[in-house]
Amino acid sequence: MKCCIVHFPFRIEEGATSASGIRPAQMLDAFRSLGFNVDVVSGSSKERRKAIEEIKKNIKRGVRYDFLYSESSTMPTALTEKHHFPVSPFLDYGFFRVCKREGIPCFLFYRDIYWAFSEYSDKVGWLKALFAKFFYICDLWMYRMTIDRLYLPSLEMGEYIPIYPKGKMDELPPAHSRELNDSDMNEDRSNEGLQLFYVGGVSEHYKMHELFEAAKLVSGIKITICTRREEWLSVQHEYSPIPDVVNIIHASGRDMYAILEQSDIALLYVEPHTYRDFAVPLKMYEYLGFGKPIIASSGTLAGSYVAKATIGWSIPYASQDLVNLLQFLTSNPNEVRVIKESVLSTAKENTWLERARKVEKDAEL
């Protein structure tokens, strides 16, 4: 039987709605779907220690593990306890060393490098940032010594990661889990106007003012923005008056997906930022999973992917460019259908199952 170890230095969230919560659960399910007997190391340090000891016993009994797949937390590994004190700072590193010594290929998905940007210190304060950065750096040194391959959301992110050898980095972007069928291609809402949908943040990191400006100038469209209530209330004044065609909602889970399913085009139309040069939004793959063509901002990695994969339109972040595109699409609705064929093809190659298959193949090299 195929066996692998999945390691998360945090508790797996049931029904998680955040990208950092969705990914671990989806990868775990994908490995199991591929037929792996998965031994999981997760939870508090006490829970992880117990699971690690069981795996050590298994290894002594002759159990052969095909690989270890780990994902980092958004916090340093040593600080993932609820109180954020480093009570077992070497627990996970030591486990990686044992696996490496036993010849088990060790892979780790490195989630984020936000801590390396000045905005991180501005957000948490310089003292907390200094304390956390020490442990972030420790993580990278230990990964250098124990991890055979560091997976990233994109290879572009690797340019911002110190210490770990770039030649051992690879990309393992987000994915989706939805099974597409013929009804996803044969939708017909030609009499309802063009329905556009965005889900995600609207804070200062997600400036969308050009979208709202364009919405005032185009007829025959409806835009639904799905975001957290508190976040919207904090920036609402920046967007007032809200165009009549824009509808702000605060849905999640199945309610949000039901609205996405009824849309024609999904949006990643936000202001470019250095962080977006390498960021790979989970929502882009969720849009793909629902077979939705995407309008993205050029000058972002998401925009480059949309253009390269022909899954939508990548245009400058400027209201007039968006107005021109929306007027073209409302006059030529078949253009959306043409792009949709490419979206459905691309979606089949970007499932969580395919991501797990890549890890399995990498372990065989």
Beta strands, then each sheet from edge to edge (+ up, - down):
strand 1: 3-7
strand 2: 37-41
strand 3: 67-71
strand 4: 106-109
strand 5: 149-152
strand 6: 169-171
strand 7: 194-199
strand 8: 221-226
strand 9: 246-249
strand 10: 265-268
strand 11: 294-297
strand 12: 312-315
sheet 1: 2+ 1+ 3+ 4+ 5+ 6+
sheet 2: 9+ 8+ 7+ 10+ 11+ 12+
end
